[in-house]
Amino acid sequence: MRIIDWYIIKKFLGTFFYAISLLIIIVIIFDISENIDEFLENDAPFNEIVFSYYVNFIPYFINLFIYLFTFISVIFFTSKLASNTEIIAFLSSGISFYRFLRPYFISAIFLALLSFYLANFLIPRTNKTRRIFKTTYMEELIKSKDRNIHLQLKPGTYIYVENFNVRSNSGFKFAIEKFDEEKLYYKLRGERIRWDSASQHWIITDYYVRRIDGLNEKITKGQELDTALALRPSDLYVYKEDFEEMNFWELNEKIAAEKLKGSEKVKMYEVEKSKRLASPFATLVMTLIGVSLSSRKMRGGIGMHLGLGIGITFLYILFMQISTVFATLGNLPTNLAAWVPNIIFTMLGIYLLMKAPK
């Protein structure tokens, strides 16, 4: 049986990496044809295009379609085994169908671990270089927030900035208020706030400070105040899809920080975290469905299996998108959103497994 195990594992992984390698080449060619004008207009160096953008694009693309190509790979070579009646020979020799699944799941677990590593550790690192290239030569990923920015730095401490300029790292009409329960005991206002990158401090100009102690109040005024706040310039502007650069631990820290600020972006980060955990499991679900579906010899052969398989995969992607939208904009719990497709299609896989020839 070990010979059969190795045979299936090599076929599974070999088909997967061969198929996804071909598609990566095709996608890169189409991407070059689409973006060549921007590269030329912005004088992007050739070595930057190759090594900063496209080399770092490959891990992202592999992880984006890993469960789709897992499914296609399983369907393709398992259908071939079924059409050659090799599966019947395996089962006739006394091997149970569940034992027959073992090499498939060994391969699927390997791909699931690969997906988890790519999504949570490698891709965030490569995305930093890729996104620097993108914002330099393709599109601006940084933009100012709307006017009247309100943030909570920590419980009871709130800040306000009327507007913030990304290029100069400076804002106008700044205020910070501190409350003890519901009582205001400290307020600082400044006409302008500027980030000093050398000292990593904020400089507030034309400021006055109110300190309130019961009925007593003390007011201090000044021209310039150098202060350390638990606030970064990045908190005051939008960096499009900045979670792409965060590894698993950084994403957890970001979620905690956004919750503290009362930010509306918390759901977006929580959905991203759930997707990174749920997507690797999708390779196991798709493997189960693929083997159960394609192990039966059908009229139409590989073509019929591939047609059904691709249809099921696109249904999975559709469910994933719908649940993500409901979690981000609706009331669906974010921890559940990414797992809804896995739960539904696991039940489908179990049903197909029960109906598979044994």
N, C-alpha and C positions, 0 to 999 in steps of 0.2 A: 504493500500500500504506500510505502514511502516514495517509491518511484512515481506512482500516480500523483501523490501530493506535490512533489517537485515539478512534475510535468504541468499540473494545473497552475501552480504558483508562477512558473516561468511564462506560461502562456498569458496568464492574467496580467502580470506586471509588464511583460514585454509588449503586449497589445496596447496597454494603457500609455506607456511612455512613447511608443512609436506614434500612436494616434495624436496625442497631445502635442508632440514635437512638430508634426506636420501642420497642425492647426496654428501653432505659435508662429511658424514661418509665414503662413498665409495671412494671419492677422497683422503681423509686423509689416508685410508688404502693403496691405490696405491702409494701415495707419500712416505709413510713410507717404503714400499717395495723397492722403487726406491732409497731412500737416506740412508737406514739403514747402508750400507757399509761406507759411509762418516761419519755418526754419530759415528760408532764404531772406525774407524781409527783415528778420531780427538778427541776421548774421550769426546764427548758431554754429559753433565750431563742430567739425565732423566727429572728432573724438568725444566731445560732450554728448552729441546725439547718440552715438553708439554706446558709450560706457556709462554715462550718467542717466540716460533716459531708457534706451531699449534693453540693456542688460538688466537694469533694475525693474523693468516692466515684466520680465519673464516670470519671476516668483509670484507676482500679483496675479498674472493671468492663469498660471497653473492652479493656484488656490481658488480662483473665481469659478473655474469649470471642473474642479477635481471630481465632484460627485457625478457630474454629467458624463465625464469620460470614464469614470469607474463603471457606470451603468452600461455605456456603449461597449466597453471592453468585455464585460461579463456577457452581455447579450451576443456579441459577435462570435467569440470563440466557443461559448457554451452551445449556441445554435449549431455551430459546425460539428461539435461533438454529437449533438442529438441527431443531426441529419446523416451522420456516418454510423449511427446506431452504436456509438462507443459507450454512451451512458447506459444503454440497455445491457451491454456486455459487463460494465462495472457492477450494476445491480444484480445481474444474474450470477456473478461470481460470489455473491454472499455479502457484498458491501452494502450497508444501509445508506439510505439517501442522506441521513443526518451526518453520517461519517464522511460521505461524499462532499458535504458542505465545508468540512474543516479547512482544507487548503484555501478555499475562497475567503473564509473569514480571517485566516492568517494574513492573507494579502490585503484584505480590506482594513484590518487593524493597523497594518503598516502604513497604508495610505491615510487613515484617519489621524495617526500620530504625526505623519508628515504635514497634513493639513493644519493640525493644531500648532505645530512649530512654525509653519510659514505664517499663519494668520496672527499669531501672538508675539512672535519674536523676530523672525527674519524680515518679513515684509515691512513692519514699522521702521526698521533700520534702513532698508533700501529705499523706502518711500521718502525719507528725508532728502536724499540726493535727487531722486526723481522729481520731487515737488519743487526743489530749488530751481532745477532746470525748467520746470513747467512755468513757474511764476516769472522767470527771467526771460524766456523766449516764446512762451505760448499764451498764457492767460494770467491775469492778476488774481491771486488767491486770497489776498488781504484786502479787506474793505472796512471802512468806518461803520460803526453802529449808528443806529438812528439817534436823533437828539434826545436829551433828557435821560441819561443813563443812571439807573439805580442799582446798587449792589449791596449785599450784606457781607461784610468782611468776616465777622464772627457774631455769635449771638449777642444782640444788643448794640452792635456797631454797624452803622449804615453810611454809605457814601453816595454823593450825587455829583455828576459832571454834566453840564449842559451839552457840550459837544467835545469830541476828541479828534485831533489831527494825527493820523497814522504816520505821516512822513516826518513830522517834527517831534513826535512823541510828547505832545503838549495838549492840554485841555483848558477850557474856559468855564468860569462860574462853578468852582469846586466847593463842595461842602462835606463835612464829616460830622455825624451826630452819634453820641453815645447815650444809651439809656440804661437805667437801673430799674428793671421791670418796665413800668410804663412812664417813668419820670426821666426827663431830659436833664443830664448833669454836665454835659460838655458839648460844645458846638464850635467848629472851626470853619470859617469861610474864607475863600481866596478868589481873587479875580482870575488867576492863572495858575496852572500846575504843570510842571515840566519834569520829565524823567532824565536824571543825570546818569548816563551809562557808566561813567568812571567810578562814581561812589555807590552806584546801585541804590540811590535814594531819590525821593521826590523833592523838588524845590517849589515851594508855594510862595507866590508874590502877592503883595497888597492884601494882607490877611488880617483878620481879627479873630480872637478867641474869646468865647464866653464860658466861664466856669460857674456853675450854679450849685449852691449848697443851701438848700432850703430857701429862706428868704434873702440870703446873701448872694450877690452876683459880682463876679470880677471879670473885667473886660481888658484884654491885651491886644494891642495893634502893632503892626510892623510891616516893613517893606519886603523882607524875604525870610523864609523859614525852611531849613533843611531838615526833613523828617523821614523816618523809616516807617513805611506802611506795609501791611501784608497784602500788597496790591502790585501786580505787574502790568506793564503796558498791554500785554496780550489779553488782559481781562477787559480792556476797554475797546477792543476792536474785534471784528469777526475774521477768523482765519478758516477759510472754507474747508470743511471736512478734516479738521485738525486731528481727529482721532486716528487717521490713517498713519500718523507718525508715532502713535503711542503703543508701547508694548503692553502686555497683560497687566503688569503692576502699575505702570503709569496711568493706564485707563481706569483702574480702581481708584487711584489717588485723585484723578480728575473728577470722577463721579462724586467722591466725597466732598471735594472742593466746591463743585457746582451746587450740590445739595445745601451746603452751608450758605452759599450766596443767594439761594432761592431762585436759581437760574431756570429758565424754561428749557434750556438745552439738556437738562438731566436725562430726559427720556431718550434723546438721540444717542447719548453715550451708553445708556443701559441697554438699548436695543442692539447697539454694536457689540457690546460685551456678550450678550446672549447669542448673537449670530456666530461669534467666534467660538463659542462652546458647542453650539448645536450643529454647525456645518460639518465638523469632523464625524459626528454620529451619522450624518446623512449618507456617508460612504458605506456604512454597515447596512443601513436601510435599503439603499439602492442595490447593494450586492445581493441581499436576501430576495428582493423583488426580481432582480435580473436572473438569478439562477432558477428560481421557482417558475418564472415565466418561460424561459428559453430551454429548459430541460425536456420539455415535451416536443416531440416531433410534430410539426404542423405543415399543412398544405401552404405553400408559399415560402417555406424555409426561413433563411436568415432575413430576407426582406420583410416578411411579416413580423418577425420578432423585433427587428430594428424599428419598424414603424410604430408598433405598440410601445416599445421601450422609450423612444423619443417623445411620444405623446404623453406618457406617464411622467417623464422628466420635466417637460414643460408645464404640466399640471402642478408638479411640486414647486417649480419656480414661481408660478402664479400664486399658489397658496402662501409662499414665503413673502412675496411682495404685498399681498393683501393683509396678512397678519402684521407685517412691519408698519404699514400705513395706519392700521387700527391702533397699534401700540403707540406710535409717535403722535398721532393726532386725535386718537380716541381714548377709550377707557380700558382697552385690553391690557392686562398686566404685562410689563416689558419682559419679565422673566419667562412668561408663557408664550409670548409672541413667536419667538424663533423656534419653539418646540412644537407648536401646533402642526406644521407640516410633517414633522418627524413622527408625531403620535398617530396622525391619520394614515400615513403611508406605512408605518410599522404594522398597523392593523391590516392594511391591504397585503403586505408581505406575508403575514401569518396566514391569511386566507389563501393566498396563492400557494404557500408552502403546503398547506393541508390538501390542496387539489393537485399538487405535483405528482408525477408518476413515481411510485416507490417500489 
